[in-house]
């Protein structure tokens, strides 16, 4: 066993750099200066004897080794957070009500299953759920109106603790008769930024993630063709031919499988994102909240494995459909 173990704050810096794509932003989130963050990162590289980041004119980006360490670090930090949350919960007791707030993607596709599993184990636990966009979820948690929130936004306020509970992929979706549906070449990110899209309202995690991608690529997005407040409304607008939209693959998987919408590949950009649970740093989740997070991790891992095993079949079915058109 190694005599040296990395400190948690260095691992947290690495995961923040991986998620934010900026050492300056990662340092700000940790409340330290950028030179101090650079020094901490260099020390971690020396200790691990691995190059974790490349520093260039456009900023600091993770190396292949850094990306792998970042994923492992996320798991380590999640376990530490769960340990601390569990200790706090044991002090506070289980409690009768768990107040939750969630973005629409969480509320529509994840939380019903997670809450059902929690109720099966602890039938005496009552759950209330407020559904709103990610920005409002963070505000509700900060105001202690709810104990636990679930958001899609890539950046959460400094006052909140967080952990990744799922991963999601954004896709560019169009109607079957849209010109992009017949493209032979993948879409470039600058083409996407230069197109008037159907988007969610400001404060939506999906919209914020997309805008962060444009900012990192130094692209200016044109004004949207339509702004809507629900995923269902965006799906309907895209189906009706109003325009293209960037949506969670989870929210439109049925439409894609049935051929009602078409996914347009995008080149040179990773559209995978992390979905997070958030809570006040000074008020760890109650025991029921800790159990809900444990259930979320277990069921999400199972769902990922199932999706991976079925992806080959879905692709073959799609190819067969294309061959008949």
Secondary structure, 3 states (H helix, E strand, C coil): CCCCCCCHHHHHHHHHHHHHCCHHHHHHHHCCCHHHHHHHHHHHHHHHCCCCEEEECCEEEECHHHHHHHHHHHHHHHHHHHHHHHHHHHHHCCCCEEEEEECHHHHHHCHHHHHHHHHHHCCCCEEEEEECCHHHHHHHHHCCCCCEEEECCCCCCCCEEEEEEEEEEEEEEEECCCHHHHCCCCECHHHHHCCCCEEECCCCHHHHHHHHHHHHCCCCCCCCCEEECCHHHHHHHHHCCCCCEEEEHHHHHHHHHCCCEEEECECCCCCEEEEEEEEECCCCCCHHHHHHHHHHHHHHHHHHHHHHHHHHHHHHHHHHHHHCC
